Amino acid sequence: MTGPAELREPDLPRTAKVRRRGLRTGWTTGTCAAAAAKAAATALVTREVQHAVEVGLPSGRRVSFPVESCRLSPGGTEPAGAGPAGAEPGDAVRAEAVVVKDAGDDPDVTDGARLTASVSWRGEPGLELDGGVGVGVVTKPGLGLELGGPAINPVPRKMITEAVGEAVNLAERGLRVIISVPDGERMARKTTNGRLGIIGGISILGTTGIVRPFSTASWLASVEQAVAVLAAQGEQSLVLCTGGRTEKGAMALLPGLPEVCFVEVGDFTGAALRRAMQYGVARVVFVGMAGKLTKLAAGVLMTHYTRSKVSTGLLGHITRVAGGGGELTARVAAANTARHAVELWTEAGLLGPAGAELCRRVADVLARFCAELAVPGRAAPAGTAPAIEVIMVDFTGRNLIATFPERAA
């Protein structure tokens, strides 16, 4: 325990990625939007209300959805030659269909959302896709989407185009599809959309079309996306926070930084650092509580509970280095949790020095990880490693315990 901690970034176990069979998978907003768009397009072409619809997933799998509602609007406003051959005045030129999102057993804020597609004819062949009420508008760079356009990600765009193409030959006819989500603006308040510059509603998301219960993949993707957005706005400081409480505390401690600099990293410190290196971020500040900091100090860069445990033996060694006696060192080494160790440090008046030593060790691990990434030939592009700072806060997230390097008073 006297030498540098071995760096480890374990993968999640398969069960943490997929979970047990008892949990139901669900459908992404992208899949539901594609289903609604196809149902509306089919209704427009056939002039018949649709009650069910089938679409393809990126994997090639076909899935069916009930259509919650479907209605046709009479003609009179379609561009000349836009509608189907033989259409008479008064025939439907607009159709609307709704598919309700079922997120399965995932605690998704968009579960139950009414993905609504309004489809109408246009004068030119091809598909024009836009967002309506409740679908966010992109206002910041770094998302890979057009500024001012709807927050409909590339895979859902492709799924919508392919689904509609099953109902209409888009090489010969043109359709305009508007995706909307009633109550989407309220749902978006519970997401990080505002910070990412997505205003006015939710994002239409999905890469596989399937929502896996309690999936960590979505969190990992959001961390990587947040770093990309920060970099696209020219920010050079990335503040990694382990959760909501530490994020609030970090914002209070670093009031000069814009909100976009703060990222809830969860268990994915290694992935966040890799992306920071990719974008040339100059400064990384890690803000956390004792438990997560202890895992990082032990060299573990992916701290999911299934892949890492708090080493109270390491905390015992830190106690000795910080000036604690043999009895206290033994008690800390035998502590039940990191929180218990903090309580013992507090009782002994050693919280400040021990916290500072813990932060120093975390900073060393993060700096070595970045230095290894900077070596030419590694997965991340070679470059200059960022300056590393570590801040330890208490279990409310509001009070600073220690930092490394030591902050000026």
N, C-alpha and C positions, 0 to 999 in steps of 0.2 A: 504494500500500500504506500510505500515511500516513493516509488517511481511514477512516471506519467501514466494516467489511466489508458488502457487500450480502447481505441475508438471502435464503436460498434453501432451499426444502423440496421437492426434486424427487420425483416419483413413481417407484416402482419400474418398471423396464422390464417389458413383458409376459412376456418369457422368464424373469424372476426370479419372477414370480407363478405361472406355469403350468409352466415348464420344458420341455425338449425332449420330443419324442414317445417317446424311448427309455425314459423313466421311467414306471412304472405308477402310476396313481392307485389309491386304496384307498377304504375305507368307514369312516365315523365310527362311534363307539360307539353313537350315536343311531340310525343306520340299521340296524346289526346288532341292536340291542335291539328295534326295530320289527319286523324280520324274525322274530326269535325269538318275539315276542309273537303275531304273526299265525299262525305255524306252530302254536304251542301252542293258540291259540283255535280254529283250524281243526280240529285233532285232537280238541279237546273237543266240538265240534259234530258232527263226522262220525264220531267214535269210531274213527278210523283214524290210524295213525302216519303222519306227514308226512316226506317225504324231500327236498323242495325247497319254496321259498316265493318269491313275488314281492311286492314292495312298491313304492310310489311315493315319489319324492324330491320335495322342495319345488318343484323346477323342473317337475314333471309327468312326468319321465322314469321309466320302470319298470325295475327291476333284479331279477334273480333270484339266490337264494342256496341253496347246499346246506344242508340241516339236518343238523348233525353227529350229533345224537341227539334222539330224541323218545319219550316214554313217557306212558302213561295210568295213572291211579290209580283203583281201584274206588270205587263210591259208598258211601253210608251216612251222610254228614255234611252234605250240601248242604241249605240252607234250603228250607223248604216252598215249592214253586212256582218255585224258582229255575232249575231245569234245563229242558231243552227239552221241549216237549209230547210226551207219550208215553214219557217216560223211565221205565225200570223200575228197581226197587231193584238195586243192584250195577252200574248203568251208570256210566261214568266221570264223576266230578265234578271232577277235577283233571288237567291236562295240563302237561307240561314239555317245552320244546324248547331246543336249544342251537344258536347260530350263532357260528362262530369268526370273529373280526375279521381281515380282511386289510387292512393299512394300505398295501398297494402298496410303493413304494420309499421311503416316508417313514420316517425313523428314529423311529417312534412307540413309546413305552414300552408302549402297550396292544396292539401288534401281536400277534396270536395269542391275545388274550383270549377266553374262552368266555362270550359274552353269553347268559345263561340267563334264560328267562321261565317263570314258574310261573303258570298261569291257572286260576282256579276260578270257579264260579258264585257270585253274591251275590243277596240277596233283592230289591234295588231296581234299576231300570234304570240304565244308565250305566256308566262305567268308574271304578274305584278303582285308582289307580296308587301303588305303593310301592317302596321299595328294600330289597333283601335284603343278604346277605353280600357284601362287596366293593364296594358302592356307598356313597359317602361320605354323611355327614349334615351338613347346613348348620348351623353354630353361630355365624356372624357375619353381620351385616347387610351390605348393599351388593351382593349378588349377584342381586337380583331374584327370589330364591327364598324360600319359607317357612322360617323358623327351625325347626329340629328335623325338617324334612322331608328327603327324599332329594335328592341333587345331580343331578337330572335336569332339564336346561335346557329352556326353553319350546319350542324347535323340536322336539327329540326327543319331548317330551310330546305335541305335536300329531301327530308322525309315528306314534307308538305308538297313539294314539287312532284315527287314520284307518286304520292297518293292521288293527287289531283290528276296527274297524267294517266292514271288507270281509268279515269272517268271521261277524260277529254283528250283528244290528240292535240297537244299544245304546239306541235309544229304547224298545224293548220288553223287552229282557233286560239283566241286569246281570252284569258280570265284575269280578273282582279280579285285577290283574296285578302280580306282584312280579318286578322285574328284579334279578338278582344276577350277580356276576362273581367266581367262585372265583379266589383269588390277587390280587384287586383291591387289597386293603390293602397288599400288598407292592409292587405297581406304583405305588401312590399315593406311596410314599416317594421316588420319582424325579420327582415333580411339585411344583408350588407349592401343592397343595391345602391342606396343613397351615397354611401361612401365611395363606391366604384363609379359614381357618376351616371347611374341609371335612374332616371327620374320619372315619377308618375305611375309606376306599376311594377309588376313582376317581370322576370326574364322568362322566355320560352327556352327551356333547357333540355339537355339529354344527349348522351353519346351512344348509349346502347338501346335507349327507348324504355328501359326497365329501371324501376326504383327498387333497390335491394334494401331490406329493412336495416336500419341503423348503420348504413354503409359509411365507412370511413373514406371511401374513394371520393365522395363529394366534398368532404372537408379538405382533403389533400388538394383537390382541384381548385377549391376556393382560395386556399393559401397561395398556391402558385399564381393564380390569376391576380390576387391582390398585390403581389410583388410586381407583377408585370404592369399593372395600372400605376403604381407608385413610380416606377422607373419611367414610364411613358410621359409622366408629368414633370420629369426632371428632378424629382426629389432624390436626395442622396443619403437620407437617414431612414432606416427600417427598424421599427420597434416591435419586437416579437413578444406577445403577451400570451400567457398560458390559458387565459379565460376572461370572462366578462369583468370580474372584480379586479383582476390585475390590469386589465386594459383601462378601466376608469382611473385606477391609481396612477398608471403610467402617464395618462393624459394630464393629470394634475401635476405630476413631477416634471413633465416636459411640455409646458404650455406653449412654447414657441413653435412646436411642430404642427402642421396641418393634420386633420383627421386621417387622411389617406395613408399617412406613415405608420399607423398603428394596425397591426395584424394579429388576430387571434390564431396562434399557431397550433394550439392543441398539442398533439403528440409528434408533429412533423417538423421538428427543428432542423434536421438534416436536409429535408427537401426544401425548406425555406432558404437555408444558407446556400444550397446549390443554385437555386434560382437567383438569389442576390448576387452571387458570383457571376452568373450568366449575364446579368444586366449591369454589372460594374458598380453596384451600390457601395458607397464609400464608408458607411458607418452602420453597424448593427448593434442595437441595444436589446438585451434580453431581460425581461421583467418577469419574475416568478416568485412563488412561495417555496418553502423549504423542501417539500417532497419532490417536485419536479426538478429543482436545482440539484438535489442529491443524486437523482438518476443521471443528469447530465454530467455532474462532476465525476461520476463513475465511468464516463465515456460513452453512454448510451444516447444516441442521437434520435432514436425513434422510441418514444417513452410510453407506448400503449401498455396498459396494465398486464396484458397477457405475455408481454415480451420483456418486462423489466420490473424489478422490485427495488424498493428503497433499501440501500445498504446502511443499516445503522452502525455496522462495523466501521464504515468510512466516516460516519459522523463522530464515532468515538475517536478515530485518529485525528480528525479536525479539532476535536476538543483538546486533545493533548498538545497539538501544535499551537492552539490559541492560548495555552497557558493553564489549562485545567489539570487538576491533580489526578492521581490514579483512581481514586474512588469515583469521581465524577466521570472520568473517561469510561470506566467500566459500566456505570449506570446508563450513560448515553449509548454505549455499544449494545446494551441489552434493552434499549427502549423499544416500545411497541410500534411506534410510528415516528416519522419525521417531526410531526407536531409535538409528540411527547419529548423528543430531543430538544426542541425549541423551548419547551416549558422548563426543562432541566437547565438549559443554558441561562434562561431568564432568572430562575431562582438563584443561580450561582453568580449572577452579575457578569456573565460571559457572552451574552447574546451578541453584542457588537463585534468583538474580536472574532468569535466563531463564525458569525454571518459573513464577515469580510473575507475570512479564509475560504469559506464555501464559495463565495462569489469569485474569488481569485481562481479557484480550481475550475469552475465552470468556464470562465473566460479563457483559461488555458486550453480546455478541450475544444471550445468553439474556434479559437484561433488556429489550433493544429488541424482541425477538420478543414477549415478554409485554406490553410497553407497546402494541404495535400491536394485539394481541388485545383489549386493554382498551378500544379505541376503539369507541364505539357504532356498531352496524351491521355489525361484523365477524362472522365465523362463530361465534366464542366469545362468550358473554354479556359485556357490558361489566362491569368490576369493577376491583378494586385488584390490581395486579400483585404477585406474591410477591417477597419478599426473595430474592436469588440469592447463593449461595456456590459456589465451585468449589474442588475439591481434586484435586491431581495426585499420583498414587502411582507407584512404580516398577513394573517389569515383573513383579515377583512379586505385586504388589497389596498387599503388607504394609507397605511403608515410605512414609511421607509425604515428598514432595519439596517441594511448595509449596502455598499456598492464596491465595485472594482472596475476601473481605478477609483480611488477615493474622490468624491465630488467636493469641489470648493464650497466652503460654507456660504 
